[in-house]
Amino acid sequence: QVQLVESGGGLVQPGGSLRLSCAASGFSLDYYAIGWFRQAPGKEREAVSCIGYSDGSTFYADSVQGRFTISRDNAKNTVYLQMNSLKPEDAAVYYCAANLMRSSCAAGPPRNYEYDYWGQGTQVTVSS
């Protein structure tokens, strides 16, 4: 069974950090671009970050550039999102997703419809 499972969300104070994990089972993340998206209540799902496989390319939304870092551990079949200097506006459900048609993130912002497998999401709350 193909699954992506996010973990690492939780409640953190503004300025704090969290590391989200996206673990795959039933298939290998090798060769695929992996994206992180988020959706806050009443808002559309937005792309946060993406990491390629073939060229090591990465993408970050302007709102998280310099604060978030995406990485992948192919041996563990896992992608991470390190989130530092968190702000209240970062609060959302965070999803990871796999794009089976691309292995690079050099083409620009990831688009929801390009991603084939999705996790169930992990809640991130930023509040004092």
C-alpha positions in Angstrom: 0.0 0.0 0.0 1.4 3.4 -1.0 1.5 5.8 1.8 3.0 9.1 2.7 2.9 9.9 6.4 3.8 13.3 7.9 4.8 13.8 11.5 6.5 16.4 13.6 3.7 18.9 13.8 2.6 20.5 17.1 2.2 23.6 19.1 5.2 26.0 19.2 5.7 29.6 20.3 6.5 32.3 17.8 10.2 32.2 17.0 10.3 28.5 17.7 11.2 25.6 15.5 9.8 22.3 14.3 11.0 19.6 12.0 8.4 17.9 9.9 9.0 14.4 8.4 7.4 12.8 5.4 8.0 9.1 5.4 7.0 6.9 2.4 6.0 3.3 2.4 5.0 1.1 -0.4 7.1 3.0 -2.9 10.5 4.7 -3.1 10.8 8.4 -3.0 13.9 8.0 -5.2 13.6 9.8 -8.6 10.6 11.9 -7.6 10.2 15.6 -6.7 8.7 15.9 -3.2 6.7 18.9 -2.2 5.5 20.4 1.0 2.2 22.3 1.0 0.1 23.9 3.7 -3.5 24.9 4.2 -4.8 27.3 6.8 -8.5 27.5 7.7 -10.4 29.4 5.0 -7.4 29.5 2.7 -6.4 27.6 -0.4 -3.6 25.1 -0.2 -0.3 26.7 -1.0 3.1 25.4 -2.0 5.8 25.8 0.7 8.8 24.0 -0.6 10.0 21.3 -3.0 13.1 19.2 -3.4 14.2 17.4 -6.5 16.0 14.2 -6.9 17.9 14.3 -10.2 19.5 17.7 -9.7 19.1 18.5 -6.0 17.0 21.5 -6.9 14.9 23.2 -4.3 12.1 25.7 -4.2 10.8 27.9 -1.3 7.9 30.1 -1.2 8.9 33.7 -0.6 7.1 33.7 2.8 9.4 30.9 4.1 12.6 31.6 2.3 15.5 31.8 4.7 13.5 30.2 7.6 12.6 26.8 6.2 15.0 24.1 4.9 13.9 21.1 2.9 16.1 18.0 2.8 15.8 14.3 1.9 17.3 11.1 3.2 16.9 8.6 0.4 18.2 5.8 2.6 15.4 6.4 5.0 12.9 7.1 2.3 12.0 10.3 4.1 11.9 14.0 3.3 12.2 16.7 6.0 11.1 20.3 6.4 13.0 22.2 9.1 11.0 25.2 10.1 12.8 27.9 12.1 11.7 31.3 13.3 8.1 30.3 13.1 5.4 33.0 12.8 1.7 32.8 13.6 1.0 33.0 9.9 2.8 29.7 9.4 0.1 27.9 11.3 -1.6 25.4 9.0 -2.0 21.7 8.2 1.2 20.7 6.3 1.1 18.1 3.7 3.8 16.3 1.8 3.2 15.0 -1.7 5.1 13.1 -4.4 5.2 14.1 -8.1 5.7 10.9 -10.1 6.2 12.8 -13.4 9.1 15.0 -12.3 12.4 14.5 -10.5 13.3 18.2 -10.4 12.0 21.3 -8.7 13.8 23.7 -11.0 10.6 24.5 -13.0 9.2 26.8 -10.4 6.5 26.6 -7.7 5.0 23.1 -7.3 1.4 22.9 -8.3 -1.2 20.8 -6.5 -2.4 19.1 -9.6 1.0 17.8 -10.5 1.3 15.8 -7.3 0.1 12.2 -7.2 0.5 10.9 -3.7 -0.5 12.9 -0.7 -0.1 12.4 3.0 -2.8 13.0 5.5 -1.3 16.2 6.9 0.2 17.3 10.2 -1.1 20.3 12.2 1.3 23.1 13.0 0.1 25.7 15.5 2.1 28.8 16.3 0.9 30.6 19.3 2.0 32.1 22.5 
